[in-house]
Amino acid sequence: MGTPARVVVLPVDSSTLRIESLELPNPGPNQVVVKQFASGICHSQLHQMHGKRKTPVILGHESTGVVLETGSDVTHVDPGDTVMVTWVPRQATAASIPPIAATLQVSDGVAASQNVFTWADHTIADQQYVVKVDPNIKTDVTAIIGCAVMTGAGSVINTADVQPNESVAIFGVGGVGLSAVVGARMAGANPIIAVDLDDEKLAFAKSFGATHVVNASKEDPIAAIHALTVRDDRFTFAGQPVSGADYAFDCIGIKQTMAQIVSACRSGHFGAEAGGKAVLVGVPTTLAEINAGDLLVNEKQFIGSIGGSCAPDRDFPRFLEWEDNGDLALDQMVTERFSIDQINEATDALAAGKITGRAILEF
C-alpha cells in the first residue's frame, strides 16, 4: 500500500497550480518516502511555471522532513530519521549509479520533476537527494538550506573560494543573494556590496552583513562599485588605477545583470595579476551579452555556479552550524510562510516582488 499525499501539480496548459490528493508508490530499491515539514519557494519554479512543457510538472526542490519508508538498497537513512530533500546529489563522487529524477502519476498524465518534488506534504525521492541531519534542527526555516542557502553561500565559499579582505559585489539580494551576503561575511570579505532596485531589500541585506548598498534604480551600480574599490598602487593595461570587485555575483540571471557583473569586476594589474571573477548564480532567462574586450584586456573571468558547487553531505552540516551559531539567521531570512492551499497566492507574491527574503510552505 502506498502513502497518501497532497501534491502541487503544474498542468501542461496553464500556470495556475492545482493540488491533487493521490497515493505515492511504495519505494523502489533506491528510493525514500519522506513526510515533509516545510519546503522553500524558489524563483526557479516561476521559470518552470511560465515556460513551455509537454507533461505536467511536480515542483519544489528544498525541504525538511522525516523518513517514513526506505527501499531495499538504501543504507544511509532509516525510518524516523530527520532529513533534508534537495535537488543536488548528496555525494555525487561516491554514487555508483546516477540518481533518478522523481516522476508521479497524476490525473492528466505522468508528471516530471527537476530531480525531486517538495511542494507536497509527502514526497518520494532517490536516496541521493535525501540528506540525513541532526534531529534537533529547526524543521521549518532550515528547509531553504537545500537550495537558497546552498546556492548563494556555496557560490561564495565553494565556486569562488573568496578569501579574507577580498571585495565582493552581489547583484540581487533575495533569498539566494542574502545567502551569498552571509557566505561573503563568513569568508571575511570586505567590502561586501549589495546591489538591488529595492531600498527595503538593501537595508535587509545590511542586517546580514553587506557593508555597502547600491540602488541600481537610482545610480550606476558599475560606477559605484568601482568608486568603492579603487587601488592606487596597481595599474591597468591602460595605465589607470585598478578598481572593481574581486568577485561579482549575479543572483538574478537576466541579460542586464549578466553583463553588469563583468563590468563590475576588478581590472587586471597589467603583467602582474589577473582581473576579477564574474560568477553567474541565478538561473539565466536569456542569452548573455558581455563586453568581450573588457574580458580580454583586463583578464577577467566569467564562470557559472550551479547549486553553489555544493556537496550536501559535506556542506549542509556547515550551514546548520552557522544557523546554530546565529550566523545564518534563517528566522530573519524567511519572511513569509504559506500553507499548501495558498500555493498560488505564494507564487503570485514571489512573482510580484513582494517577498523580501525567502518564503516557505509549511505542512
Phi, psi and omega in degrees: 000135182279188183252123177298140182211151169251121190233135174281131182235135173261114181291167180292320192249018181207151175263003175277123183279149175233161178247126178248137170266119184213187181240121175289145178290164172296147184293139171286180185306324184251020184250158180228134174261130186234130167275125190261147176263314184202156178221144174285158176242113193247149178301330182296335175291329175296321177299318178296319183294328184258003177264170178280151179206153182258346179225163170299159183230141172253135197245172177095141183211024174207128183199170168240153180187190178230140182288130174260315182217153175227151175285169187295335182261004180276126183237344187268349175224156178228159174308135182098346179287141171280135186218165166245141173255132182219168184264359179255132179305137188292330177207074188301325183291338183260354183288130181278336176225150180293141178293155183251130178293145181288141169230161184209135175285120177240184189295333183243028175134192177268117183272137179262164177224166169267075180081311182221170170224129183234000173274071184194150179283342171222148179219165175229133187213155171300144184301335180291343180259009182241120187245122178287136180225171180300132181293348183267006179292160168295134185261006178253289188291335180291351177303331184278357175297326186291354173214296187302306182293312180304314184290313183286302181295322180297325179298330181279311188272336181257298185297307183272333183054054180297138182250163180307137177070009170279149184268144185225136170239134184236117180265117181093109184240055164280208183299317180291314180297319177298322177295324176294321176300315178298316179301320179294319178296318180293333177280350180085019181295152176194127356283164173244108188254117179263133181238129178202180179255359189237119182297325179295317178294324179292319176297321177298318180298326178296327179290344178260355175130359176295131179271335179219151177229148180226121174270107186289350175276349184243341179208162180288113184294329180294312179299319181296317180295316179295325179294330181277351190229030181289137176237102186288347183264004180229149188227146182276178175305327181271004178082012179264155177302139178293139174209168181114162181285144173297325179220134174235128185247128175261106179262019180244299176096024175262167185304316183296313183287329176297324176286321185294324183293330175291313180296329182283345183287155178298138172290156175289150172273104195308120178080358185231325187208135178292166179282187184281177181245128173263123187245118177275118183247315180290152180292120183289141179253353179215174170288152179272144171234104184244161181280097184294329177296317177297318180300317182288301189296324182261010175049047176273168178231142175241115185229161178253155177224110179259121181061027179064023182052034187271150165247105189307320179300327180276317192268328183299319177301324178296315180293323177293326176294319175303317181295317179300325182276357181085007183278332183270326175056053183293331177298330177277323183291324177279108186257347180219145178228138181226156170271166180298329180288348179259019188299320179291323175298319181294314181290328175296318179296320179295315181296328181275002179074024183268000178260110183292314181250259180225145177252152177228156166264136175245133183253000000 
